[in-house]
Amino acid sequence: MGGRTMKPIIEVANLSWRRERKTLLHNVNWTVKQGEHWAILGLNGSGKTTLLNMINGYLWPTEGTVSVFESRFGTIDLRELRKSIGWVSSSLQEKLYAGDKAQSVVLSGKFASIGLYDAPTKEDEEYAIELMGQLRCSHLIDRAYQTCSQGEKQKLLIARALMASPKLLILDEPCNGLDFISREQLLSSIERLTRRPDAPNLIYVTHHTEEIVPIFGHCLLMRRGEVFRAGKTKDVLTEPVLSDFFETGISVHWHNERAILTWTGHDPEREPD
């Protein structure tokens, strides 16, 4: 890299968020630089979604600062900022019109709308078809969204987010509810996406390490609203760190540069169901 410093895409400093006397984020510090793709790993209730809401400007910090694309919150129009951030979450799936054609769902991402209200240009339509091809879901053209499988819907949502050419793309547990084959196909599509010359920075949220494919060179561990560890994925996903993180014995086996976890022993604090 010849000593070149990469611009920060996200800078979170001393961030805390409290609601009704409950602290949901505490003293979070995190920086994402241009060209880095990060995985955020944490159990349910760890503060992952709260942090994402902060980065999108939907929640305001109780303490600390948030800067995205080198613009500090409080000094910018958040509606404009959000046009540069794509966010794919399962909650969006439920909001889309079930009867819309697959390509209309993708096209609506250009206008950040649910449904198509503006007349798309021929270039927009061609780009939507191109994105569907890149995500290997061209066969869905003219299919009603409601007839698509969970994995197909996720691919359409990613294509939809890419329509606006975001600089940052957040994938919030995109493999939830997918079977093994659908999961691998989606992860393969995500890996291909990063090879595009205009690829956005990716933030991938999960609570399964095996979904953290090699493109995610950095990993943030969140626990009980705090940053437990942040750094290079290979340094973070180690047996000592993860055993400490999950508060139980963990064995890590690397396969195809992905960390596969095995629970190694009984933990009196976490009785089996």
N, C-alpha and C positions, 0 to 999 in steps of 0.2 A: 504493500500500500504506500510505500515511500513516505511514511510519516504524515500522510494526509489525514486531517481530522474530519470525520463524517459528521454532518449536521445532526443535531438531535431531532427526532420526530416527536417523541413524547418525553417530557420532563415532569416528574412528580416529586415534590419536595416537602418533607415533613407533613404529609397529608393525613388528616384525621377527619372522621365524620361520625357525629353522634346524633342519635334520634331517640327521643323519649328516655333519656338517661342511659341508653345502651350505646356503647361504642362499637360501631361496625367496621371502622377502619382506624388503625392507630399508627401514626408516625411512619407512613409508607413513603419510601424513597425508591425511585425507579427511573431509569433512563433507557430509552430505545433510540438507537442511532440509525441513520439512513442506511438501507441495505440489509439491516438485521431482521431476521424473522424469529419471533419469540413464541414459546409455548408457556401458558400459565396453567400450573397444576395445583389443584386444591380440592379438598372434599367439599360437599355441599355445606353452605353456611360459612365458607372460609373468607368471603368478602370479594370473590372474583367479579361477580356481576355488579356489585356496588362500585368497584374500581372502574369497570367499563362505563358505567353510567356517568361517573365523574369525567372520564376522558371525552365522552360525547357531550358534556355540558348539561346533562339532564339533572344532575345533583351538584350542589355547590359545597365546597369543603367547609367544615367547621373551623379547621385550622389548615395552614399550609397553602401551597400554590400548585397549579396545573398549567403547563404550557404544551401546546400541540402545534407542530410546524413552526416552532420558535415564536409563537404568539401566546402571550400570557392571558389566561382567562380573566375577564374584567376589562380587557383593553380591546376586545374584538367582538364582532357580530357572530354569535354562536350558530345562527342559522346558515351563514355563509360557510363557516368552518365545517359543519356537518356534511356539506356537499362533497367534501374531500375525504370523508370517512364512510366506508361501507361496513355495515354491521349485519351479519347473517345469524339469526337465532331462530330456534324452533317456534318462539312466540309469534314470529312474523308469518310463519306458515299458515297459522289459523286465521290471520287477518285478510289473506288474499282471497279474491273471488274464485270459488271452486270451479265455476263454469268457464272461466277465461281459458283461452288457448295458451299453450306453453310459451309460444314466442311473445304473446301479449304480456305475460307475466314478466318476461325478461325485459321487454321494451319499457315497461312502466318504471324500471329503475332509472331511466334517463331523466324522468320527471319527478322521482322520489314520491310517486303517488301509488295508492292502492287502486288498481284499475287504470285504464288509459283514457285520459280526458283531452290531452293535447294530441294534435295530429303529428305522428312521427314522420320524419323525412325518409326518403328512400335509403339514404346513408345510414340512418338509425336502424332501419329494418335489416339492412345488410350486415351491420355490425352485430345485431342481436343473433342473427343466424350464424355468423362467424364464431361468436362466443359459445353458442350451443355446440358447434363443431369442436371447438377446443376442449370443452368439458365432456365431450363424447356423449352428447344427448340430442343430436340432430334428429334421431328417430322419433322424438317427441313432438316435432313440428305438427301443428294442427290438432294435437291431442288436448283434451280438456284437462286442466291442472288437477282436478279431483280424481282423475283416473290414473295418475302417476303414482309410482311407489314412493316410499319415504326417501330412499336414496336419490331417485330421480328428482323429487321436489327440492332436495338440498342442492343438487347441481344447478337447477333452474334458479334458485335463490342466489347462488354464488354468481352465476351469469348476470342476474338482475343487478346485483351490487356492482359488478364490473362495468355495467352500461354507463355509469357516470364517471368512469375513469378515476376512481378514488386513489389517493396517495397512501391511504392506510385501510387495510381490510381486516376486520375483526370477525373471526369464525368462532361463534360461541357454542361449544359442544356440538359440532355439526354431525358427529357420528352417533349421536343418541338414538337408540331405537333401531339402528341398522344391523342387519345380519353380517356375518363375517365377510362374505363376498362383496356385498354392497359397500361395507366399510373400506375394504381394500381398494375398490374401484374409485371411491370418493377421494381417498388419500392420494391415490395415483394421479387423479385429476388436479388435486391441490399442488402436488409436486410439479406437474407440468406447467401449471399456472405461473410458478415462480421463475420459469425460464423465459417468459415473455420479456422483451426489452423494456416494456412499460409496466412491469410487474409492481404492484404496490407492496409496501411493508406489510407483513402478515403477523397478526396476533392470533394464536390458536389456543382456545380455552378447552380444558379437558380435565377429567380425573382418572384417566387411563394412560399410563406411560407408554404402552405399546402403540398408541396413536401418534406419539411424537416422532415423526419421520425425520430423516437426517437433515432436511432443509431447515428445520428449526434448531439453529445452532446455539440458541440461548434459551434459558428456562428460568421462570420465576415461580418459586414455591410460596403459596399463600396459606396461612393457617391462622384461624381465629382472628381474622382482620389485620394480620401483620405479615410483613415480608419475612419468611423463614430463611430463604436463601435465594440469591439471584446471581446468574453468571452463565458461563458456557455450559451447555447441556451435559457434556461428558464429565464436567467437574461437579455438577449438581446431582445428577442421577447416579449416585454411588450408594453402596450398601450402608456405610455409616450414616450418611446424610439422610437417606430415606428411612432407615430404621428409627432415627431420631425424629424425623418429620411425622411418620405415622405412629410413633410411640409404641412400636412393636417390632419384632425381628423380621427383617426383609432380606431376601436374597435377590440379587440382580443378575440376570443372564442377558448378554447382548446378542441379538440375532438380527442380521442385516442392518446393523447400526441402529437398532431400536431396543430399548430397555424393556425386558419382560420381567415382571416381579413375581416372586413366590413368597408366601407367608411362611416363616420358618418355625414359629413356636406359639404356644398359648400365651395370651396376654390377659392377666387377671382384671385389667381395667376395662377390657372390651369383651364381655361375655358373648359367646355366639348366640344368635337368635334361636 
